[in-house]
Amino acid sequence: MQRIEHGEDVEPENYLELAVTQWLPRTADCAECRRALDALAVRLEERHGDRWLRDVLAAKPGAKLAAGLHALSEAVHANLADESEPALTKAVQAADLLRMAGTPAGRMRAEFEQTYALHRSVRSAAACLKKATALEHEAGTARYSWIHTQAVLEEGNCRSLLGDSGGAHNDLERALTLARAAGYRDLMLRAASILTEARTGAGNLLAAWEVGREGLAEYWTGAYSGMRGQQICLNLTKSADGLGLPQAAYVLETAAAAAVAGTPRRRTEAATRAYLAELAEKAGWPREAAREFDRAAGLFNQLPETGGNEYRIWAELYRAQAEIAAGAPDIALRSLEIIRPDAEHVDAAIIRIRFDEILGDLLRLDGRPADAETSYRRAIRWNERELLTLSGYLNRARFMLAAAKAYRGLAELLWSSGDTLGALRIWEWFRSAERPEPRDQPDLDRRLPSLRRESFLTFAELPGGLVAWLYDDRGVAGRRLDVRPEDLETVASRFLRECADRGSDTDTLQRDARQLYDWLIAPLAERLDPSRTLVIEPDGPVGTIPIQALMDPAFHYVGERFAITIAAGLADYQRRTVAGPVESGARALVVADPTLGREMAKAFPPLPGTMREGQAVAERFRGSVLLSGREATLPAVERHRARAEVFHFAGHGFSNAGNGGLLLSSGGDQNAGAGVLDGSAIAQQDWTRCRLAVLSACSAGTGEARGTVNPESLVRSLLWAGVARVVASRWNMDTQAGVPFIDQFYTSLISGEETPEALQHAAQRLRRDGATSHPFYWAGFQSFGAR
């Protein structure tokens, strides 16, 4: 305060938080506070062109002003402590009081805190966006540059929650430009951090890492809050984690934890420590995992309870995980049994599920299968009860991710007891959870007789190892596969890289192809019938493998003998069998070679052949619409999407951390990035008229590598939205070779072949040509959904 009063050259932005939380509420009885605020207001206007504080101080004193400024202080304090609900209540109260006090400037700051609390609580993204948009216009007109920039940032955050990643990206870039223009360096770091996350999610990793690197360099050279460092490091951590670099992710998240430790945000630090522990487990560092789980538990114990013992239960769960990581499951079991009475009275379903999952694992390891089964079934009952209240795919899928251990654990107990059919019932029950409809364990006796033209090969990662079932109308056979999970992941990842690289050594590739066949297919090969479609239901690393490129002992590729499709479970597959064939009279929406902005074009250069491919596909259908170049925008796709029976995309796609998206033109602005049609947006749309979607794009199908439940996979989102069949590429395809592949595929399809057969024959044509015999050219396209 004295530094400001004495006219020292301080950065006024660094004192804004202090001014709002401590000085403004005391202006009536603290002359020193008033002098400091007056001096700070002058510096804000001189350095940043921001008149906000000057206008707040010009308000007429009174009881409502004092009460409003006090409520605003409490709202800011609550937001800083990650207490969104109290912050929202106080922000609404402050806005009403300051409105009555006649200070629009004060009211606008309260409305920003309200918008921030809405975004953080994820209560209503639509309400958040509406308020942020109104605030942007009002603050911009008033020349309140700090609030104006924050409002634009919140617009981006709220659009992201609504699934509009393209619009969110544009808002975030605009906010970063505004922060730089106003000279608000701390705000610039916040914008850069959020933009890094957005660019990572949009697949533009080069740009994301560049913004993140610049943000870190700025953070290390200045006196910034620890939250800025935490945000930047966390976003880089997520990118590294999604790319399968757990060690790098661990180092970055360690920096994030160190940064947030110096702030009052204990809940954020607890969550950061818990994530750090999970990364340590992925990296194979149990000692570090135990240490961080224990720290997370201690932090959760420090949080004030607002409704029971939730934080204490979370703390004990993290402490139990620490004991498990340290090799002491017996201690963890005793701890959980002590707190079991309290856990059974917690209302939060996610806590009950997590408690019974961990308890079930510990009881199973302790040789008490009956007690473990009771615990797993209790967790499943909680999950099933919660699913009845959820309708959206993303909500259901994310909840299933949290409950997956209970279904896997119960399936393991049944398998180990010799009941392989019962284990399959539990697994298929788990797999059917995406649809918002009443359900029970599937009646396999009723479903299996209809599998006359296909055979299901289902994989599941259970606590005791990888298992597989092969079943159709002839019966069910199950095998425990003789491969360690870490060995399978290593070879599967290497094999995917070899297939995706046209220059890889063929001998090495085929060696891995035979090894994977021996592990995954050979144990059940005697029951396979080449006249049937082979339906693969993958789990874990199996999801990354192009099954058609595996090689049997006779040196034949699996794709030579079998037409293959990927299913998300028996119930989902059979629900789609009513879809009609694809015929030349279908309405087709074809998107080819969208024009990207200059920045995106650097990371995603033009693809030769995509325009020719799009024109050729459009010519095959009498009712076709072709969108290309600058016309291939998100709004244009939306206009034609609802009537499309065939959707074909030839352009750039991306995959990052399992998410996927298609890059579209942003319209006439060549400097803009791109419109993005991503999984979260598609899952909220209606594609039920669409019988086939073909994503002839770079890596559009790799979102399927994440496992059984992938809430942001582009392919899964299309299937959820109602598309009957999806064909997508697993790696960046050769667009020149892709044109004849796609041409042959559509020729076979329109002649009456089913999608897996049409893909098989298109692949066969390229495989027979020595120039395109490498799996890179023919094994990348995969069919998902119905035949």
Secondary structure as GFF3:
##gff-version 3
##sequence-region A 1 787
A	DSSP	alpha_helix	2	5	.	.	.	ID=ss1
A	DSSP	three_ten_helix	12	15	.	.	.	ID=ss2
A	DSSP	alpha_helix	16	18	.	.	.	ID=ss3
A	DSSP	pi_helix	19	23	.	.	.	ID=ss4
A	DSSP	three_ten_helix	24	26	.	.	.	ID=ss5
A	DSSP	alpha_helix	31	48	.	.	.	ID=ss6
A	DSSP	alpha_helix	52	57	.	.	.	ID=ss7
A	DSSP	alpha_helix	63	80	.	.	.	ID=ss8
A	DSSP	alpha_helix	84	100	.	.	.	ID=ss9
A	DSSP	alpha_helix	104	121	.	.	.	ID=ss10
A	DSSP	alpha_helix	125	141	.	.	.	ID=ss11
A	DSSP	alpha_helix	145	161	.	.	.	ID=ss12
A	DSSP	alpha_helix	165	182	.	.	.	ID=ss13
A	DSSP	alpha_helix	185	201	.	.	.	ID=ss14
A	DSSP	alpha_helix	205	221	.	.	.	ID=ss15
A	DSSP	alpha_helix	226	242	.	.	.	ID=ss16
A	DSSP	alpha_helix	246	260	.	.	.	ID=ss17
A	DSSP	alpha_helix	266	283	.	.	.	ID=ss18
A	DSSP	alpha_helix	286	302	.	.	.	ID=ss19
A	DSSP	alpha_helix	310	325	.	.	.	ID=ss20
A	DSSP	alpha_helix	329	343	.	.	.	ID=ss21
A	DSSP	alpha_helix	349	365	.	.	.	ID=ss22
A	DSSP	alpha_helix	369	387	.	.	.	ID=ss23
A	DSSP	alpha_helix	393	416	.	.	.	ID=ss24
A	DSSP	alpha_helix	420	431	.	.	.	ID=ss25
A	DSSP	three_ten_helix	432	434	.	.	.	ID=ss26
A	DSSP	alpha_helix	444	447	.	.	.	ID=ss27
A	DSSP	three_ten_helix	448	450	.	.	.	ID=ss28
A	DSSP	beta_strand	454	462	.	.	.	ID=ss29
A	DSSP	beta_strand	465	472	.	.	.	ID=ss30
A	DSSP	beta_strand	475	480	.	.	.	ID=ss31
A	DSSP	alpha_helix	485	499	.	.	.	ID=ss32
A	DSSP	alpha_helix	506	520	.	.	.	ID=ss33
A	DSSP	three_ten_helix	522	527	.	.	.	ID=ss34
A	DSSP	beta_strand	533	537	.	.	.	ID=ss35
A	DSSP	three_ten_helix	540	544	.	.	.	ID=ss36
A	DSSP	three_ten_helix	547	549	.	.	.	ID=ss37
A	DSSP	alpha_helix	558	561	.	.	.	ID=ss38
A	DSSP	beta_strand	564	566	.	.	.	ID=ss39
A	DSSP	alpha_helix	570	575	.	.	.	ID=ss40
A	DSSP	three_ten_helix	576	578	.	.	.	ID=ss41
A	DSSP	beta_strand	587	594	.	.	.	ID=ss42
A	DSSP	alpha_helix	598	603	.	.	.	ID=ss43
A	DSSP	alpha_helix	610	620	.	.	.	ID=ss44
A	DSSP	beta_strand	623	629	.	.	.	ID=ss45
A	DSSP	alpha_helix	634	641	.	.	.	ID=ss46
A	DSSP	beta_strand	646	651	.	.	.	ID=ss47
A	DSSP	beta_strand	653	656	.	.	.	ID=ss48
A	DSSP	beta_strand	659	664	.	.	.	ID=ss49
A	DSSP	beta_strand	675	678	.	.	.	ID=ss50
A	DSSP	alpha_helix	679	682	.	.	.	ID=ss51
A	DSSP	beta_strand	692	697	.	.	.	ID=ss52
A	DSSP	three_ten_helix	702	706	.	.	.	ID=ss53
A	DSSP	alpha_helix	714	721	.	.	.	ID=ss54
A	DSSP	beta_strand	725	729	.	.	.	ID=ss55
A	DSSP	alpha_helix	735	750	.	.	.	ID=ss56
A	DSSP	alpha_helix	755	767	.	.	.	ID=ss57
A	DSSP	three_ten_helix	770	772	.	.	.	ID=ss58
A	DSSP	alpha_helix	775	778	.	.	.	ID=ss59
A	DSSP	beta_strand	781	785	.	.	.	ID=ss60
###
